[in-house]
Structures are given as structure tokens and as C-alpha cells.
Amino acid sequence: MRSNLALIAVLWTWAGTAPAQEPVSVPIGVVSGKQLFFDRKFIETSEGVVITMNPPVKVGVVLEADRPWEDFRITSYFTVLQDGELCRMYYSCFAVDQWHVPNAWEEHAYLCYAESRDGIHWEKPNLGIVEFEGSKENNILLRSVVDGTVFIDPNAQAERRYKLLSTVGPHQGGLRVSYSADGIHFTMPENAVSPWCPDSQQNAFWDARLNKFVAYLRGRPDMGLEVKNRLVVRVEMEKIEEPWSALPQIVFQTDADDPAEVDFYTNACVKYAWANDAYFMFPAAYHHFPPERGNDGLLDTGIAVSRDGVRWERPDRRPYVPTGEAEDWDARFVMTGVGMVRQGAKLYQYYSGVNLSHGGTRGMSEEERTRWRRWGKIGCVEQRLDGFFSADAEYAGGWLVTPAMTFDGDQLELNINTSAAGSARVAILGTDGQPVPGFSVDDSDKIMGNDVAYTVTWNGRADVGALRGQTVRLRFEMRAAKLYAFQFVKSNKQ
């Protein structure tokens, strides 16, 4: 029976979604890590509660083309890294028309660098690395690199701490892994780790859960796959700088619930840093115009979730970052970059926006094209910490009970928003399904307000350390509330 279930799971994975979780037969060991409500893993039974996607709030433009080497456009491929207190952005640009000037990708395309202390105000420092029109007074890192993603290798020697996965020029030369000691001065190897040349942003990172590197790429026929439209494949390896031997696995694509004219461009996949077993993908959904209009259409950004980075679900298929209004700078094209920044209880994510369709200026007359200079801006959206999804209770009230679990720690902490109109209470249930004495719903102090780290109390007491290691369930009774996450933490008491 289990082998049949595994086969069904694989088939659903290839369809771009996954089946509901199998019933948990043994307690989940949550230890002390944060657990998010973006699927039903932590909802065994419920009534009046639904998983809800929470779109972020657009903050505005944070970076735009204002330098001669950005004279044509800033592209939609970029990475944002939070490196200690410093935020780093790696973005690409063209000095000349990439579609109408010969050798534009080889000679006039650049990977550039910007940095910020708050994730909102970005500076373009003079780096003195690459010459542009007789001067090295610019923020250019490399020439002829457009599709790269930069990531930190926490286990590498100091001189190879930063990695860059990219191709060369117009997606040629195979996948290369460049390296750097400071995140600015990169060395590109002569040899490729793979002959593949996916024509999209190359994305890779170190997955500490697996102790392996993983790459998320656009699937191509030269990978030995039957590919009819744009989709996402995954490859994992122990050593990313050595030739890749693993075969790609299709992990995300359209299915029967998607319109026929849609496929998925970039993936912007990340392993979420502030919770356990949480992966998010922000795929750019390419809504094609009719074929007679060529390779053209509109793009917006969706969201997908996973516990392992392989099986993906889309609990809500509406846009996560939608296009702007008709005359806005991001009215027709929205593509999320790789990475996010945390500032306290806020997360900042970034996206490329254009008031042009996918065809850009390709179909325009020369006179029209001259009016489109220095286009392609990078905007910021603000999300609540852990706030991508929540378990929402109706105004009339609702409840959920978690599966059986064991925990470490001595306090229960919630990321929750009841505002003023709602409320919540929590019970801890034993193996018999009955409240543990002293931890019933009636004992629970009423939760009201909006807090990313709310400590639950029962009759004024927060200590749950006596239940550490025991098998328990949590029962949440809520009204007009949004529950984003829970975790058991160790208090500061001596």
C-alpha cells in the first residue's frame, strides 16, 4: 500500500501540486523550531478555519537605472542577500539595446552590485573592477553575466564563501560556479559544472536540512526531458563546484487547473531561514498572448510552498505580487528576484517591474525604442515575518487541533493577529484527547492583539516545561483571528 501511495505522490509532484498529508501515526518532534501554517501538516482536525494566502504590501521603487552602463535597462534577474547587517543586491543590466545591437550580451551586459543597511535605501558603490568607457568608477562586478544568482556557502573556505551560478552571455557556455571571498571580486572558472544552458535565472543555495546544494532551473530538452512549456526542475549535489552527475527532476509545472496559455518563468525559490522545514517559491506566471502575437504576454508572481523542496503545493493560485494599475511602472510585468531581507518583524522582498509586456521593445519601431531608455525598475514589497499564509478563523469562531507532537522548551510562543475584534485561546491536550490539568481552554488567558512572538499563558503562568518530551496536541479556539506560526521556546529564566 505504501509503495502505491509513493507512486501517487510522485505523479502529483510532476503535476505541480501534491496530495494531502498522510495521517501522522507517530508524534511529530517539533523540538523548539518555529512551525508555519502554510499547509495542513499541523492541522489534524478543524472547523471554521481555512489556510489563507496573505499578499504583501507594495512599498515602491528602491532601485532604478541611472548610470550609463544601465542605459538600456535593468533586467528582471537579480539576487538579494542578507549578510549580517549588510544587505547585498546583485542585478544585471544592458548599456545598449540587447535585441538590436550585435554582441550586446557579450560586450555590453553587466552584473552589478548595490548595498543597503535597511533594505529600502540602496547605494551603488564604485568598485574599481571592470572598465566601462575608459573608467572603473562604477559598480560593475562582471561583464557578460546576466542570469546569475549569488549565494553564501557556509562551509566553504574563506576565499570561496560566496558562489555565483550563471551561464555566460546569452545563456551559453554551460553552468559555471564562480567564487569570491568578499562577495564582490569573483573568479569565474574556465570549465562548466554542467553543459546545460537554461534560458532563465539560474538559482542555487545550500540546504542545511539536507547538507547538500540544490539548484532550481528552467527545464530544457537538453537535460533529457520532454518539455512542452516553461517549468522548474531541481538538482541536488554534495559538491556544487565539481561536475554535476545528478539528473534533474521536474518539481513544478502547470496542471489541469491552470489556463492553457500559462507557464512558469523564473522560480525565485528559497529555503525560509526563520522556521523549520519551510520552502517558498515565487514563480513568475507567464500569461501568453495568442500565438499570432509571437513570444509575448503579461507576467505576475505567484507563490508555492513545500516542506522538503521537492513536493510543491499552491494553496492559493491568485497573484502573490500582482501587476500595478494601468499607468503604473509595474503595470504589465512583475517578476520576483531571489532572496529576502528581514528587518525586525518585517520581511522585504523585491521584484522587477515594467509597464511593457514580455516582448519588451522588440516589436517597436526604432523611433519608439529610443523613447524607452533606462527602463526596468526594482520594487520592494513588505511582508509580515512568517506572514505568507495563516490559519484563519471566521468571525463566528473556529478551532483547530494539531497532530500529536513532542517538544522541547518551556513556553509556547505564537505569531498571531486577532486585531481588536478577535480573540484566541489555547489548550494542551494529552494522549486521551482531554485537556492536561491546568492547560484547558478555560484556563487559557484570552489572547488579543497583534504580535509575532506572543507568549501564551494559563491563569497567568507561561511555563509548560513539565510537559517537555510528552506526547501532546494543541487546540486553538479562535474568533476573527489569523494564526501564522507557533513554537516552543526556552525562557530566559535561570
LUMLOTOR-433309 format. One record per atom (N, C-alpha, C): z, x, y. Coordinates in steps of 0.1 Angstrom, whole numbers, plus 5000, padded with zeros to 4 digits. Atoms other than C-alpha are relative to their C-alpha. Example, Ala and Ser with C-alpha at 12.3 -4.5 7.8 and 13.67 -1.06 7.14 Angstrom:
<rs>
500050094988
507851234955
500050095012
500049914989
507151374989
500849925011
</rs>
This chain:
<rs>
500050084988
500050005000
500050095013
499949924989
500950285024
498750075003
501349944998
497550455019
499149905007
500850104994
495850125028
500349995015
499550024986
497950095060
499550125008
500549884993
497050455069
498549995003
501450024998
493350375065
499749915011
500250104989
493650075087
500350065014
499649934988
495450285113
498950095005
501149924996
492550535113
498949925006
501150084995
489950265117
500349955014
499650054987
491850115146
500050115010
500049894991
492250455162
498650035005
501349984996
488550505161
499449895009
500550114992
488050175177
500650005014
499549994987
490050285207
501349945003
498750064998
493350105201
500750024986
499349985012
495950095174
500849874996
499350125004
497849835153
501450005004
498650014997
501349715159
500850094991
499149915008
504149945147
500449934987
499450055013
505249905111
501549985002
498650024998
508749775108
500850134996
499249885002
511350055110
501049984989
499150015012
513150105077
501250095001
498949914998
515450385089
500350015014
499750004985
517250425122
499250105007
500749904991
515350595150
501050095006
499149914994
517150905161
499550035014
500449984986
516850885199
500750115007
499349894995
519351165204
500449985015
499650034986
519651195242
498850005009
501250004992
516051185253
499749865006
500350134994
514650915276
498949934992
500950085007
512750635259
499349905009
500750094991
510050435277
499549874993
500550135005
509050075273
498549985004
501450024998
505250105272
499249944988
500550075011
504749955238
501249934993
498950085006
506849765213
500850094990
499349915009
508350075195
501549965001
498650034998
511749985210
500349855002
499850154999
511349605208
499849954986
500150055013
512149475173
499849855000
500150144998
512649115184
500249975015
499950034986
512348945218
499649855002
500450144996
511948615236
500050015016
500150004986
510748575272
499950135006
500249864995
509948945276
498650054996
501449955003
506449105279
499950145006
500349874994
505249455284
499049995011
500850014988
503749485318
499550135006
500549884993
501549745335
500349995014
499650004986
502649845369
499150105008
500949924993
499849975391
500750085011
499449924989
500750255416
499649955014
500350034986
500650225454
499150115006
500849904994
497850405472
500750055013
499449934989
499250655497
499050035011
501049964991
496050775513
499350134997
500749885002
493751075516
501050125002
499249894999
495551405510
499250135001
500949884999
492651655508
498649955001
501550034998
489051645521
499350125003
500949894998
486151865526
500050035015
500049964986
486552055559
499650155002
500449855000
485252415551
498650014997
501449985002
481752555550
499650004985
500350005015
481952615512
500249864993
499950145005
482752245508
498949915007
500950074990
479752145530
499349884994
500750125007
478051915504
501149904996
499050105005
481051765486
501150074993
499049965010
484351805468
499849914988
500450085012
483751695432
501249924995
499050095006
485751455411
500850074989
499349925010
487051725387
501150095006
499049924995
490451865396
501349994992
498750005007
493951955383
501150015011
498749984992
497451925399
501150044991
498949955008
500252135385
501350005009
498749974993
503952125395
500650124993
499649875005
505052485391
501350045008
498749994992
508752495401
500049915012
500050084987
509052385437
498650005006
501349994995
505352465443
499149904993
501150095005
502552205438
498750075002
501349935000
499152365429
498949904997
501150085003
495852195431
498850094999
501249925003
492652335416
498849905000
501050104998
489552155428
498650075001
501349934999
485752225427
499249935011
500850054989
483152185454
498650075000
501349944998
479552255464
499750025014
500449974986
478352425495
498649945004
501350064997
474852275491
499849894990
500350115008
473251975475
499850034986
500049965014
473952005438
498849954992
501150065008
470951785428
498750055006
501349984994
468251905452
499850155004
500149854997
468952285457
500050084987
500049935013
467852515429
501250104999
498949915003
470652715413
501349975007
498850044993
473352515432
501250024991
498849995009
475652515402
500450144997
499749865003
475352885396
500450085012
499749914988
475453025431
500849935011
499350074989
476952755454
501049904996
498950095005
479652585433
501250094999
498849924999
483252695436
501249934995
498750055003
486652645421
501050055011
499149974988
489152635450
501449964997
498650015002
492852625454
500749955013
499250054989
495352435476
501549994994
498650015004
499152415475
500849925010
499250094992
501952195487
501550014995
498650005003
505752175488
500549854997
499550135002
505951795488
499049914993
501050085007
502851675470
499149915009
500750084990
501551505502
499250095009
500649924990
500751775527
499550134993
500649895007
498352035512
499350105009
500649904992
497252365526
499050084991
501049925007
494152575517
500250155005
499749864995
495352945519
498850094999
501049905001
493053235525
500450104989
499649925012
493053425492
499350134999
500749875000
490553705498
499550044986
500549975013
489053685463
498550004999
501450025001
485453555465
499350005013
500749994987
482953635492
499249885002
500850114996
481353345510
499450035014
500849974988
478653425536
500750125008
499549874994
480053775542
501550015002
498549994997
483753695543
500849954987
499150055010
486553655518
501249925006
499050084994
488653455542
499849854996
500250145005
488653135521
501049984988
499150045011
490552955493
499249994987
500850015012
487853015466
500650094989
499549925011
489153135432
498850064992
501149955008
485853155412
498749935004
501450064998
482153095416
499549944987
500750065011
480252865393
500949944989
499150075009
483252685377
500249875007
499950134994
483152315383
500949904991
499450105009
484652135352
501350044994
498849945006
487852335346
501349925002
498650054999
491452225340
500950124999
499049895001
494352475347
501349944994
498750045005
497552455327
500850134997
499149895002
500552665320
500350024985
499649975014
501152835287
501450065000
498649954999
504952865284
500350114991
499649905010
504853105255
499150135002
500949884998
502253355268
500750115007
499549884992
502853705281
499749975014
500150034986
503253715318
498650005006
501349994994
499753825326
499049894995
500950115004
498253525307
500749865000
499250124999
500753255317
499149885004
500950114996
498053035334
498750014993
501350015007
495052925315
499149905007
501150084994
491752775327
499049974989
501050035010
489552585302
498849945008
501250044993
485952545315
498850044993
501249945003
482352605310
499550075012
500549924989
480052795333
498849935006
501250064994
477652655359
499949854996
500350145003
476052325349
500449974985
499550035014
478152285317
499250084990
500749915008
476752595300
500950114995
499349885004
477952905281
501149974991
498950035009
480352725258
501349995007
498750024994
484052655264
500750145001
499349874997
485852955280
501449975004
498650014996
489553015284
500350125008
499649894991
490253225314
501550015001
498549985000
493753365321
500450065014
499549954987
495953455351
501550024999
498649975000
499353605358
500749915011
499450064989
499853425391
499449865003
500750134997
497653105389
499050015011
501049984989
495253255415
498950094996
501049905004
493553565401
499749984985
500350035014
491753455369
498950104995
501049925007
489853665344
499349924990
500850085009
487053495326
499550094989
500549915011
486253635291
498549994998
501450015002
482753715281
499649904989
500350095012
482953515248
500749875001
499550145000
483453145244
500849984988
499250045012
486052995221
499349894992
500750115007
483652715212
498649995006
501450024994
479852665217
499849875006
500250144994
480452305228
500050025015
500150014985
479552225264
500149855005
499850144995
480951875272
499749995015
500450024986
479451745304
501049915007
498950074993
482751625319
501150105003
499049914998
486051775329
500750044987
499349955012
487551995302
501549995002
498550024998
491251915296
500750054988
499149955011
493852105276
501450035005
498649974996
497552165276
500850044987
499149965010
500452305255
500849884996
499250125005
502052025234
501350054993
498849955005
505652125229
500549924988
499650085012
506251835204
499350064987
500749955011
503651995181
500150154999
500149865000
504052355191
498550054998
501449975000
500252365195
499349975013
500850044989
497552345221
499149884996
500950115002
495552025224
499050005011
501050024991
492251965241
499449864999
500750134999
490751635252
498750015007
501349974995
487051645258
499149884998
501050105003
483951425260
499350044987
500749985012
482451385226
498550015002
501449984999
478951515222
499450024986
500749985013
476351525194
500150144994
500049865005
476551905192
501450034994
498749985007
480151855179
499949954986
500150065014
478751695147
500449865000
499650144999
479551345159
498849915003
501050104996
477451035162
500649935012
499550044987
477850955198
499049915007
500950094993
476250655215
500349985014
499650014986
478150645247
501250105003
498949914996
480950835266
501349964993
498750025007
484150875246
500850135000
499149894999
487051105242
500350054986
499649945013
487751355213
501250095003
498849924999
490751555206
499950124990
499949895009
491151905191
501350075002
498749924999
494352095183
499950134993
500149865006
494852465176
501350075004
498849924998
497652715174
499750115011
500349894990
495852985195
498749955007
501250064993
493552845222
499050115005
500949904996
492153185232
499150064989
500849955011
490753255198
499049894996
501050105004
487653085183
500649884994
499450125005
488352725176
499349974986
500650035013
487852625139
500249854997
499750145002
489252265141
498949925004
501150104996
486851975141
500649905010
499550104991
487051725169
500249864993
499750145005
488551375162
499849905012
500150104990
487451075181
501349925001
498750064998
490650925196
499949885010
500050114990
489450695224
498649975003
501350054996
486350485230
500149855002
500150144998
485250135238
500149924987
500050095012
485749845213
499549875004
500650134998
484749485209
500549925012
499550074989
486949375237
499550055014
500549954987
485149585263
498649955002
501450034997
481949485281
499050104994
500949915006
478849635266
499550115009
500549914990
477949815298
501150105004
498949914997
481250015299
500150114990
499549905008
482150355286
500950095008
498949924994
484750625294
499650145003
500549874995
484050935315
501150104998
498949915001
486951165322
501349934993
498850055007
490351125303
501350025008
498849974992
492951285326
501349994991
498950015010
495251295295
501250105003
498849924998
498851425300
501149974989
498850035007
501951465279
501149985011
499050044989
504651295301
501250094998
499049905000
507251555310
501449955000
498750044997
510251335317
500549894990
499550105011
510651125284
499550064987
500449965013
510351165247
498749934995
501250055007
507051115228
499349905008
500850084991
505050975257
498850085005
501249954996
501451045263
499349905008
500850104992
499350885290
498650065003
501449974997
495650885295
499549905011
500550074989
493950775327
498550005000
501449995002
490350715316
499249945012
500950064990
487650665342
499049914993
500950095006
485850355332
498749995008
501350004993
482150375340
499349874997
500650135001
480650035346
498550015004
501449964997
476950095343
499249885006
501050104995
474349915364
498949984989
501150035010
471349765344
499250134999
500749875003
469250045327
498950035010
501149974991
466350005351
500550075013
499549934988
468650145379
500450144997
499749865003
469050475360
501450024996
498749975003
472250655353
500949985012
499350034988
474250475379
501049884997
499050115002
477250235382
501250035008
498849994993
480750195396
501150064990
498949955008
483950365383
501349975006
498650014996
487650285384
500850064988
499149935009
490650425365
500949904992
499150085008
492450255336
501250084995
498849935005
495550355316
500149974985
499750015015
496250415278
501250074997
498749945004
499450505260
500050044986
499949955014
500350695229
501450064998
498749935004
503450825210
499750134995
500349875006
501551115194
498850065005
501249944994
498451185215
498849974991
501150035009
496251055186
499649865000
500250145000
496650685183
500349945014
499950054987
496050515216
499949855001
500050144997
496750165229
499749985015
500250044987
495649985260
500749875002
499250134999
498449725266
499449915011
500650084989
496649615298
498750075004
501349944997
492949675305
499549985014
500350014985
492949595342
500050145005
500049864994
492349895365
501450045004
498749944996
495350125370
499950045014
500449974987
493750265401
498749945003
501350084997
491150015414
499250075011
500849964989
488350085438
500649935013
499650064988
489050015475
499249885005
500850114994
487749735497
498650055005
501549974998
484049725507
499750125008
500349894990
484149975536
501050124998
499149895002
486950195523
499350134994
500649875005
486350565514
499950014985
500050005015
487050485477
499549874995
500450145004
485150155475
499249994988
500950015011
482850245447
500250094988
499849895010
484050545427
501450055001
498649955001
487650625416
500150074986
499849925012
488350905391
501350085001
498749934999
491851035384
499950144995
500049865004
492451405382
501150024990
499049975010
494651575356
501350055007
498749964995
498351605363
500749915010
499250084991
501051455384
501250095005
498949934993
503951565407
501249915001
498850084999
507551445406
500750055013
499249974988
509451425439
501249904999
498850095001
512951275431
499649894990
500350125008
512450915418
498549965001
501450044998
508750915427
499150104992
501149925006
505651035409
498849995009
501350004992
502451135428
498950034990
501249975007
499151115411
498850005010
501149974991
495751205425
498749954995
501350055005
492251065424
498950045010
501249984992
488751135437
499449875003
500650134996
487250855457
498850025009
501249994992
483850795472
499549865002
500750134997
482050505488
498550014996
501349995006
479050585466
500149974986
500050025014
478150485431
499850134993
500149885008
477850735402
498750085004
501249934997
474350825413
500150095012
499849924988
475750975445
498849995009
501150004990
472951085469
498750034993
501249965008
470351155441
498849915003
501250094998
468150855448
499749985015
500250024986
468350885486
498850085005
501049924993
465651005509
500650125006
499449884994
466051345525
500749975013
499350044987
466951185558
501349934997
498750075003
469650965542
501050114995
499149905006
471051265523
500750095010
499449914990
471651465554
501249945007
498850074994
474051195566
501250014991
498949995010
476151255535
500450144998
499449865001
477951585542
501549994999
498549995001
481451685532
500649874995
499550125005
481951375511
500850034987
499149985012
484351325481
501450045005
498749974996
487951295491
501049984989
499050025010
491151325471
501249935006
498950094995
493751055475
501250014991
498849995007
497251015463
500549854997
499350135003
499050715446
501450044996
498649985002
502750675443
500449914988
499550085011
504350555410
501550034999
498649985002
507950505402
500250094988
499649925012
509550755378
500049914988
500150075012
508750625343
499449865002
500450134996
507150325360
498749944996
501450045003
503750295344
500049864993
499850135006
504950005322
501549965000
498650045001
508049795318
500149884991
499750125008
509649525296
500549905010
499750094989
509749235320
500549864994
499450135004
511948925316
499649905010
500450124991
510948585330
501249975010
498950044991
512848435359
501049914993
499150095007
514248175335
500950084990
499249915009
515548465314
499350044987
500649955012
514648665283
500950104994
499249905007
516048905258
499250084991
500749925010
515049185235
501150084993
499149925009
516749375206
499250114995
500749885004
515849725198
500150024985
499849965014
515349865163
501350074998
498849925003
518250035146
499850155005
500149874995
518950375161
501350074999
498949914998
521350665163
499850085012
500149934988
522150855194
501150115002
499049914995
523951145210
500349975014
499750044987
525651135243
501249915001
498950094999
528450925257
499949905011
500350104990
526850705284
498649954998
501450065001
523850465284
499549985014
500650004987
521550505313
498749925000
501250084999
518750265324
499250035012
500950014989
515750275346
499649865001
500150155000
515749915357
499949955014
500150064987
514949695386
500249854998
499850155000
516449345390
499849945013
500050044986
516049335427
501349925003
498850084997
518449075442
500149874992
500150135007
517248775423
500350004985
499949995014
517548905388
501350074996
498849945005
520249055366
499750044985
500149965014
520849215332
501350034995
498849965008
523549275306
499550064987
500449935012
523549495276
501249994989
499050005011
525349455242
499650114990
500249905011
525649725215
500449934987
499850075013
525249575180
500250094989
499849925012
526449705147
499049974990
501050025011
524649715114
499949864995
500050145004
525649355107
499449915011
500650084990
523849245139
501049945010
499050064991
527149145156
500450115010
499549904990
528449305188
501150094996
498849915002
530649605185
501149965009
498950054992
534049505197
500150095013
500049944987
534249585234
498750035007
501449974995
530449615238
499149884999
500850125001
529349255237
499349975014
500650044987
527149085264
501049955009
498950054991
530248915277
500850115006
499349884995
531949255280
499250085010
500949924992
528949405298
500149965015
500050034985
529249425336
498649975004
501350044995
526449255354
499350115007
500849904993
523649475364
499149945010
500950054989
521949405397
499650125009
500549904991
519749625419
498850074994
501249935003
517049885415
500450154999
499549875002
517950225400
499350074989
500749925010
516150495380
501050064990
498949945009
519450615364
501349925002
498850084999
521850325362
500950014988
499149995011
524950375341
500649874996
499550135005
525850075320
501550014998
498550005003
529549975319
500449874993
499450115006
531549735298
501549995004
498750024995
534649595315
500450135008
499849884991
534349895339
500050134993
500049885008
534050155311
498650044996
501349955004
530950365305
499950074987
500049915011
532050575276
499649934987
500550065013
530050495244
500150114989
499949885009
530950835227
500549974987
499450045013
532950665199
498949954991
501150055009
529650525186
499050104997
501049895002
527850855186
499850024985
500349985014
526050905153
499949884991
500050135007
526550545142
498649935001
501250084999
523650305135
500349885008
499750124991
523450055163
498649955005
501150054993
520949835181
500549965014
499750054987
520849745218
499449865002
500650134996
520449395230
500149995015
500150024985
519249345266
499849855003
500250134995
519649005282
499850015015
500549984986
517748985315
499549885006
500750104993
516548755341
499350065012
500849954989
513748835366
500350155001
499749865000
514149205356
498950084994
501049905005
511949505349
500850114994
499349895007
513349745323
498950114996
501049905002
511350075323
500450104989
499649895010
513450315301
501549994998
498549985002
516850385286
500250144994
499749875007
518550705274
501550014999
498649975001
521950815262
500250145005
499849884993
523251095283
501450054998
498649945000
526251335283
500550005014
499450014987
528551265311
500550145005
499549884994
529951535334
501550024997
498549995002
533551475322
500350134992
499649885007
535451775309
500549974986
</rs>
